[in-house]
Amino acid sequence: MTEHPDLPRLQRRLAEFAAARNWGQYHTPKNLASALSVESSELVEIFQWLTPEESARVMSDPSTAHRVRDEVADVLAYLVQFCEVLDIDPLTALSEKIDRNEHRFPAPKD
């Protein structure tokens, strides 16, 4: 069985992949944010003309599911690289954002 990857290991693999190809020079915050936007748009494109019902079943078609997984991977890769360049811990950033949202949008009282 393949070991489940963790964020630090994936960050290292992405950094090693880019370094081996001398791509670090292109990994500026601006370029990575742009690439993240492009990849997010490619994910949206898969769903663009689907009904809500069709979009809920998108993973049942193997070829479409493969495209969705690839685009999710691309989005995550660029987000992880973006965070690395700006020294942002994405899990801490997410946790802090959830904390703020819990205060901004309290759950209704029963």
Residue pairs with C-beta under 8 A, 6 or more apart in sequence:
7 80
7 90
7 91
10 80
11 80
11 84
14 77
14 80
14 81
14 84
15 81
15 84
18 24
18 27
18 81
27 81
27 85
28 85
29 82
29 85
29 86
32 78
32 81
32 82
32 85
33 82
35 78
36 75
36 78
36 79
36 82
39 71
39 74
39 75
39 78
40 75
42 71
42 74
43 68
43 71
43 72
43 74
43 75
46 58
46 64
46 67
46 68
46 71
47 55
47 58
50 58
58 64
58 65
58 68
59 65
59 68
79 90
80 90
82 88
83 89
83 90
83 93
